[in-house]
Amino acid sequence: MTHRMRRAWPIVALFVLSGAAGLIYEVVWARQLVLVFGNTTQAVSAILTGFFGGMALGSYVGGRVADQARRALLLYGVIEILIALVALATPAIFALIGSAYGGLFGALETTPAALGLVRFVLSLLALGPATVLLGATLPTLTRYLARGESQLSVAFGRLYAANTIGAVAGAAAAGLVLIELLGLEGALRVGALCSAAAGSMAIVLHLRWAAASPAPAAADKPAPAGGAVVVGAPGLAIGVAFISGLTSLAYQTLWTRLVASGSGNLTYVFTLILTVFLIGLAGGAAAFTVLRGRMHDPIRVLALLQAATAVLAVLGLVFVLSLPTVAIGLTSIAHIAKVTVVVVLPTTFVMGLSLPVASALVGRSDREVGADTGRLLAANTVGAILATFGIPFVLIPLIGSPLAVAVVALINGLTAVTLGWWPRQGRRAPRLTTSGVGAVACVAALVAMVGGGVVDPTVNKVHHAGGTIEASLEDEIASVQAGTLGGRQQLWVAGTAMTALTVDSRLMPILPLMLRPASRTALTVAFGMGSAFREALVAGLKTDAAELVPSVPKMFHWYFPDAPAILADPRGQVFIADGRNYVELTDRSYDIIVVDPPPPVQSSGASVISSLEFYEAARKRLTPAGVMMQWVPLGQTIDDFR
């Protein structure tokens, strides 16, 4: 074992700090840019693409640069300090991006495709400098710890596990503590402090070790670690990394939607699911560092891991998420935590093994350790980017989240079958047995798809309570159901009952009109059943509506027979947009603004339109004598809105 491998643990420890910083940045930047671009899935996907795109580029380029560097540890330290400096500058960068977006919004608000392209380009510009640097960190440290291809997977496994453990801490800290106590910019400074600390420690270690002993001669040839067999199949490794990134982010997206159904989109629920997801990945990566020496056939191990991922995902879907009793309990954080641990943790543990195992196949030569690592990570990240768009915009609208889980599991199963039959040099692998396990996984996924037992949790919950569902749609934002429960017509969005068909909602535009009879224009924020939008038009007002979920206005006709005529009225227009973002950026003015936020007030959707910033923006949109009215649920106190 070389001196670098003996000194691995201080490096691994500081890379935990780097992982924590990375997740703090991701959480904070996502929330900051959502305030700029809105909380639509298009906007979030553009933000994630900017983040992952920079990481992929940084991994690819950073690995090549690391191979040429004589002092890789020093280079890593400099990169981390640069990350800290760039991170501290991001609020100013985001402010410039926000000004540019605001200037273009008025001209493009009626052309969603053009607006989406603008968000994508601005996200890349905003996040590119920092994320390119972040992407370069793991290939650079892998290059330092692994002097040859035989040590690549050992070094990669340790660093990947450490980084993911740090990510767990960063996700939990940012989502549960730092933002609450310090605000977004305060949390960002904590992340920058972690990056600066990691960088400074790396530089100190480099200087100390460089002074203590000279670098080993280039001719020193490292031996394979732990007796493991080195198998070169770089193309296969890249393919598996891509599939792992695609399916990993796909499961995260789908599980978040299914497990959070009925929770009211509470911010803590998303943090909980993300944290458990990362714990599973970290556990799997850590297990690899222990088991690496026993993996004499990495291709067969990868086949079994892909099959296990598929089977566990299907079991969680059929025997947990599709049960009515589970769906009913998804309004409780404690129950959500139990379901998340049962469904997410076993599958992510297996997934956490896949990328490190693939790293055992990627080595080309001792001189390209950094480049090989960079290619592996870039492929994994490109897979994640594809899932960011393909899952919410294609798969979910086509077949819904429950069946989408089965389709992703089928991808894992087919990958397992392919790997089972993949030729190996110098080894007669039990191909039939391995491929048979993959085939079983494929059959399980297909049975889940066609068996009829996989149902949206909201549909399960309503049927179990004795209600009926008249229509059910799912789009890139949420699942939406129209139906009857307890003798009343209701609307459910993401598993939460939004409203019932009552006279209260119909009065919301009428009461402000009584205060200001000369009103001519109105805006309703949150479409709901369409009661306020309809009444404003019937009262003769030129009316706009801002609704986040595209499927919600499509349910209008279930509650009002004249919905087609109302929607065809040229005086009315429905914008599929984040209400807060629309109010802040539009150049239109209104005599009346009606706000009917989704429950509960602590949800991620309602909190941003019950904020001081939203009210200040709404005041700017009101005409001089304009009136604003907001629905406040019974039982709420002033403290609930702080």
Secondary structure, 3 states (H helix, E strand, C coil): CCHHHHCHHHHHHHHHHHHHHHHHHHHHHHHHHHHHHCCCHHHHHHHHHHHHHHHHHHHHHHHHHHHHCCCHHHHHHHHHHHHHHHHHHHHHHHHHHHHHHHHHHHHHCCCHHHHHHHHHHHHHHHHHHHHHHHHHHHHHHHHHHCCCHHHHHHHHHHHHHHHHHHHHHHHHHHHHHHHHHHHHHHHHHHHHHHHHHHHHHHHHHHHHHHHHCCCCCCCCCCCCHHHCCCCCCHHHHHHHHHHHHHHHHHHHHHHHHHHCCCCCCEHHHHHHHHHHHHHHHHHHHHHHHHHHHHCCCHHHHHHHHHHHHHHHHHHHHHHHHCCHHHHHHCCCHHHHHHHHHHHHHHHHHHHHHHHHHHHCCCCCCHHHHHHHHHHHHHHHHHHHHHHHHHHHHHHHHHHCHHHHHHHHHHHHHHHHHHHHCCCCCCCCCCHHHHHHHHHHHHHHHHHHHHCCCCCCHHHHHHHHCCCEEEEEEECCCCEEEEEEECCEEEEEECCEEEEECCHHHHHCCHHHHHHCCCCCEEEEECCCCCHHHHHHHHCCCEEEEEECCCCCHHHHHHCCCCHHHHHHCCCEEEEECCHHHHHHHCCCCEEEEEECCCCCCCEHHHHHCCCHHHHHHHHHHEEEEEEEEECCCCCCCHHHHC
